[in-house]
């Protein structure tokens, strides 16, 4: 993804940030499997000790949930408007604007990382680069939890929440994500695909939870 594409993506999410909060900030309340996996992630990260990073945090609802599970949770997002809302909604948490393709994190400084539907805009080959950066940042035995939309190819959205956009969404097979994390020294704990919940976009969801060897 080049710099112009990144700027366009950030601009689109800036314009959607308010509606995102209205529509999705409480989405975990009706997604039991997401909560179960986040709880398992939290147990693994707590055993290692240290901060966790929520990549593509949006308005910070997953970051807040991890904080409520007892973790020192931080959020990173490409959209300045999303980060501003995250700070307003969660003034006690740390949020920063940034690009997951250019992570600058001290080695072994994280106890874990979450990427909940935030890799969906990456070019397929860029996923390995992000996982490589995280493998360097996460302490041994620390967890990485990834959620993506399942399938093959790319979807093109021309509207989100009724607003016109031009946005590509990469679909991933479960085995692709498993291979990406295993190649960077993670051991897979959970790899599964589920049907969409009522009210969700009609794509299946892939979850991969892995720990750093």
Secondary structure, 3 states (H helix, E strand, C coil): CCHHHHHHHHHHHHHHHHHHHHHHCCHHHHCHHHHHHHHHHHHHHHHHCCCEEEECCCCCHHHHHHHHCCCCEEEEECCHHHHHHHHHHCCCCEEEECCHHHCCCCCCCEEEEEEECCCCCCCHHHHHHHHHHHHHHEEEEEEEEEEEEECCCEEEEEEECCEEEEEEEECECHHHHHHHHHCCCEEEEEEEEECCCCCCCCCCEEEEEEEEC
